[in-house]
Structure formats: structure tokens, C-alpha cells
Amino acid sequence: MEHSNFISIGLGNVVNTDKIVACVSPESAPIKRLIQEARTNGILIDATYGRKTRSVIVMDSGHVVLSLITPETVSIRLSGKEDKDE
């Protein structure tokens, strides 16, 4: 039986690390379009609870996850190093 690894993306939410394709900043126009298309297609997961989106996580299923932690923090957590700031 395969065991999945999860990382915290803030506010008690987690994602499966094996399913992450990319983690990017939400600032560019193409990423804003990606978010809007995901919202329209019903595959957007907003894990920010109305707070500022700091990273956009693209999953291998096509789902797009909005997180309030930065892409750098996601990267640190993926590498296994502990990060106390959130």
C-alpha cells in the first residue's frame, strides 16, 4: 500500500505532494487567466478563506488550488525543511 505525503498550505489545509505539478505566484496575467478558467470549469479550490492569494498550486488532475502561503514556503515544505512562519 502506497503512503501519500501531504504538506500544509495554511489554515489547516493540506495537499498531496505526489500530485503537485507546479506552484507559482498569482501575479502574472496567464496565471490570473488560469485561475478564472478553473473557477469557470469548477476545478478551483480556494484554500485562502478570503485572504490574499500568495501562491497557485496546479495539481496533476487539473485542479487549481489557491493558498495564502508563498511559493517559496511551499518549496521549503516540499523539500522537507521545517518552516515555522505562516
Biotite code that builds the C-alpha atoms (Angstrom):
import biotite.structure as struc

atoms = struc.array([
    struc.Atom([0.000, 0.000, 0.000], chain_id="A", res_id=1, res_name="MET", atom_name="CA", element="C"),
    struc.Atom([1.406, 3.350, -1.068], chain_id="A", res_id=2, res_name="GLU", atom_name="CA", element="C"),
    struc.Atom([1.545, 6.112, 1.531], chain_id="A", res_id=3, res_name="HIS", atom_name="CA", element="C"),
    struc.Atom([0.829, 9.652, 0.334], chain_id="A", res_id=4, res_name="SER", atom_name="CA", element="C"),
    struc.Atom([2.763, 12.627, 1.643], chain_id="A", res_id=5, res_name="ASN", atom_name="CA", element="C"),
    struc.Atom([0.932, 15.824, 2.462], chain_id="A", res_id=6, res_name="PHE", atom_name="CA", element="C"),
    struc.Atom([2.134, 19.363, 3.153], chain_id="A", res_id=7, res_name="ILE", atom_name="CA", element="C"),
    struc.Atom([0.303, 22.150, 4.890], chain_id="A", res_id=8, res_name="SER", atom_name="CA", element="C"),
    struc.Atom([-0.741, 25.028, 2.640], chain_id="A", res_id=9, res_name="ILE", atom_name="CA", element="C"),
    struc.Atom([-2.082, 27.121, 5.507], chain_id="A", res_id=10, res_name="GLY", atom_name="CA", element="C"),
    struc.Atom([-5.165, 27.366, 7.705], chain_id="A", res_id=11, res_name="LEU", atom_name="CA", element="C"),
    struc.Atom([-5.245, 23.631, 8.346], chain_id="A", res_id=12, res_name="GLY", atom_name="CA", element="C"),
    struc.Atom([-5.392, 22.697, 4.656], chain_id="A", res_id=13, res_name="ASN", atom_name="CA", element="C"),
    struc.Atom([-3.091, 20.125, 3.068], chain_id="A", res_id=14, res_name="VAL", atom_name="CA", element="C"),
    struc.Atom([-2.276, 18.899, -0.443], chain_id="A", res_id=15, res_name="VAL", atom_name="CA", element="C"),
    struc.Atom([-0.828, 15.617, -1.659], chain_id="A", res_id=16, res_name="ASN", atom_name="CA", element="C"),
    struc.Atom([2.791, 16.279, -2.639], chain_id="A", res_id=17, res_name="THR", atom_name="CA", element="C"),
    struc.Atom([2.731, 13.458, -5.203], chain_id="A", res_id=18, res_name="ASP", atom_name="CA", element="C"),
    struc.Atom([0.038, 15.298, -7.190], chain_id="A", res_id=19, res_name="LYS", atom_name="CA", element="C"),
    struc.Atom([1.624, 18.783, -7.394], chain_id="A", res_id=20, res_name="ILE", atom_name="CA", element="C"),
    struc.Atom([2.681, 19.826, -10.907], chain_id="A", res_id=21, res_name="VAL", atom_name="CA", element="C"),
    struc.Atom([3.592, 23.461, -10.216], chain_id="A", res_id=22, res_name="ALA", atom_name="CA", element="C"),
    struc.Atom([3.436, 26.161, -7.569], chain_id="A", res_id=23, res_name="CYS", atom_name="CA", element="C"),
    struc.Atom([3.538, 29.699, -8.911], chain_id="A", res_id=24, res_name="VAL", atom_name="CA", element="C"),
    struc.Atom([2.887, 33.289, -7.943], chain_id="A", res_id=25, res_name="SER", atom_name="CA", element="C"),
    struc.Atom([-0.601, 34.597, -8.815], chain_id="A", res_id=26, res_name="PRO", atom_name="CA", element="C"),
    struc.Atom([0.650, 37.926, -10.183], chain_id="A", res_id=27, res_name="GLU", atom_name="CA", element="C"),
    struc.Atom([1.002, 37.303, -13.936], chain_id="A", res_id=28, res_name="SER", atom_name="CA", element="C"),
    struc.Atom([-1.820, 37.632, -16.451], chain_id="A", res_id=29, res_name="ALA", atom_name="CA", element="C"),
    struc.Atom([-1.551, 33.993, -17.659], chain_id="A", res_id=30, res_name="PRO", atom_name="CA", element="C"),
    struc.Atom([-1.919, 32.709, -14.086], chain_id="A", res_id=31, res_name="ILE", atom_name="CA", element="C"),
    struc.Atom([-4.882, 35.029, -13.483], chain_id="A", res_id=32, res_name="LYS", atom_name="CA", element="C"),
    struc.Atom([-6.483, 33.552, -16.638], chain_id="A", res_id=33, res_name="ARG", atom_name="CA", element="C"),
    struc.Atom([-5.721, 30.030, -15.369], chain_id="A", res_id=34, res_name="LEU", atom_name="CA", element="C"),
    struc.Atom([-7.486, 30.843, -12.079], chain_id="A", res_id=35, res_name="ILE", atom_name="CA", element="C"),
    struc.Atom([-10.519, 32.279, -13.895], chain_id="A", res_id=36, res_name="GLN", atom_name="CA", element="C"),
    struc.Atom([-10.747, 29.271, -16.231], chain_id="A", res_id=37, res_name="GLU", atom_name="CA", element="C"),
    struc.Atom([-10.503, 26.892, -13.266], chain_id="A", res_id=38, res_name="ALA", atom_name="CA", element="C"),
    struc.Atom([-13.267, 28.843, -11.478], chain_id="A", res_id=39, res_name="ARG", atom_name="CA", element="C"),
    struc.Atom([-15.470, 28.675, -14.601], chain_id="A", res_id=40, res_name="THR", atom_name="CA", element="C"),
    struc.Atom([-14.826, 24.935, -15.035], chain_id="A", res_id=41, res_name="ASN", atom_name="CA", element="C"),
    struc.Atom([-15.463, 24.111, -11.369], chain_id="A", res_id=42, res_name="GLY", atom_name="CA", element="C"),
    struc.Atom([-11.925, 22.885, -10.683], chain_id="A", res_id=43, res_name="ILE", atom_name="CA", element="C"),
    struc.Atom([-10.743, 25.759, -8.479], chain_id="A", res_id=44, res_name="LEU", atom_name="CA", element="C"),
    struc.Atom([-10.086, 25.034, -4.809], chain_id="A", res_id=45, res_name="ILE", atom_name="CA", element="C"),
    struc.Atom([-9.822, 28.239, -2.784], chain_id="A", res_id=46, res_name="ASP", atom_name="CA", element="C"),
    struc.Atom([-7.981, 27.437, 0.448], chain_id="A", res_id=47, res_name="ALA", atom_name="CA", element="C"),
    struc.Atom([-7.452, 31.104, 1.368], chain_id="A", res_id=48, res_name="THR", atom_name="CA", element="C"),
    struc.Atom([-10.754, 31.676, 3.215], chain_id="A", res_id=49, res_name="TYR", atom_name="CA", element="C"),
    struc.Atom([-10.943, 35.126, 1.627], chain_id="A", res_id=50, res_name="GLY", atom_name="CA", element="C"),
    struc.Atom([-7.406, 36.137, 2.478], chain_id="A", res_id=51, res_name="ARG", atom_name="CA", element="C"),
    struc.Atom([-4.801, 37.253, -0.063], chain_id="A", res_id=52, res_name="LYS", atom_name="CA", element="C"),
    struc.Atom([-3.732, 34.554, -2.530], chain_id="A", res_id=53, res_name="THR", atom_name="CA", element="C"),
    struc.Atom([0.058, 34.234, -2.423], chain_id="A", res_id=54, res_name="ARG", atom_name="CA", element="C"),
    struc.Atom([0.510, 31.011, -4.410], chain_id="A", res_id=55, res_name="SER", atom_name="CA", element="C"),
    struc.Atom([-1.315, 28.991, -7.016], chain_id="A", res_id=56, res_name="VAL", atom_name="CA", element="C"),
    struc.Atom([-0.780, 25.230, -6.881], chain_id="A", res_id=57, res_name="ILE", atom_name="CA", element="C"),
    struc.Atom([-1.553, 23.260, -10.043], chain_id="A", res_id=58, res_name="VAL", atom_name="CA", element="C"),
    struc.Atom([-2.385, 19.604, -9.454], chain_id="A", res_id=59, res_name="MET", atom_name="CA", element="C"),
    struc.Atom([-1.950, 16.712, -11.905], chain_id="A", res_id=60, res_name="ASP", atom_name="CA", element="C"),
    struc.Atom([-5.743, 16.314, -12.022], chain_id="A", res_id=61, res_name="SER", atom_name="CA", element="C"),
    struc.Atom([-6.026, 19.832, -13.472], chain_id="A", res_id=62, res_name="GLY", atom_name="CA", element="C"),
    struc.Atom([-7.360, 21.285, -10.224], chain_id="A", res_id=63, res_name="HIS", atom_name="CA", element="C"),
    struc.Atom([-6.007, 24.683, -9.228], chain_id="A", res_id=64, res_name="VAL", atom_name="CA", element="C"),
    struc.Atom([-5.506, 25.356, -5.514], chain_id="A", res_id=65, res_name="VAL", atom_name="CA", element="C"),
    struc.Atom([-5.192, 28.884, -4.118], chain_id="A", res_id=66, res_name="LEU", atom_name="CA", element="C"),
    struc.Atom([-3.051, 29.209, -0.995], chain_id="A", res_id=67, res_name="SER", atom_name="CA", element="C"),
    struc.Atom([-2.141, 32.051, 1.330], chain_id="A", res_id=68, res_name="LEU", atom_name="CA", element="C"),
    struc.Atom([1.462, 30.882, 1.750], chain_id="A", res_id=69, res_name="ILE", atom_name="CA", element="C"),
    struc.Atom([4.141, 31.908, -0.733], chain_id="A", res_id=70, res_name="THR", atom_name="CA", element="C"),
    struc.Atom([5.570, 29.604, -3.418], chain_id="A", res_id=71, res_name="PRO", atom_name="CA", element="C"),
    struc.Atom([8.897, 29.784, -1.562], chain_id="A", res_id=72, res_name="GLU", atom_name="CA", element="C"),
    struc.Atom([7.271, 28.442, 1.612], chain_id="A", res_id=73, res_name="THR", atom_name="CA", element="C"),
    struc.Atom([5.598, 25.644, -0.370], chain_id="A", res_id=74, res_name="VAL", atom_name="CA", element="C"),
    struc.Atom([9.012, 24.779, -1.829], chain_id="A", res_id=75, res_name="SER", atom_name="CA", element="C"),
    struc.Atom([10.615, 24.688, 1.626], chain_id="A", res_id=76, res_name="ILE", atom_name="CA", element="C"),
    struc.Atom([7.863, 22.398, 2.899], chain_id="A", res_id=77, res_name="ARG", atom_name="CA", element="C"),
    struc.Atom([8.205, 20.142, -0.151], chain_id="A", res_id=78, res_name="LEU", atom_name="CA", element="C"),
    struc.Atom([11.955, 19.837, 0.458], chain_id="A", res_id=79, res_name="SER", atom_name="CA", element="C"),
    struc.Atom([11.225, 18.597, 3.974], chain_id="A", res_id=80, res_name="GLY", atom_name="CA", element="C"),
    struc.Atom([12.767, 21.524, 5.827], chain_id="A", res_id=81, res_name="LYS", atom_name="CA", element="C"),
    struc.Atom([10.638, 22.788, 8.692], chain_id="A", res_id=82, res_name="GLU", atom_name="CA", element="C"),
    struc.Atom([9.189, 26.278, 8.298], chain_id="A", res_id=83, res_name="ASP", atom_name="CA", element="C"),
    struc.Atom([7.653, 27.879, 11.388], chain_id="A", res_id=84, res_name="LYS", atom_name="CA", element="C"),
    struc.Atom([6.330, 31.055, 9.693], chain_id="A", res_id=85, res_name="ASP", atom_name="CA", element="C"),
    struc.Atom([2.811, 31.073, 8.281], chain_id="A", res_id=86, res_name="GLU", atom_name="CA", element="C"),
])
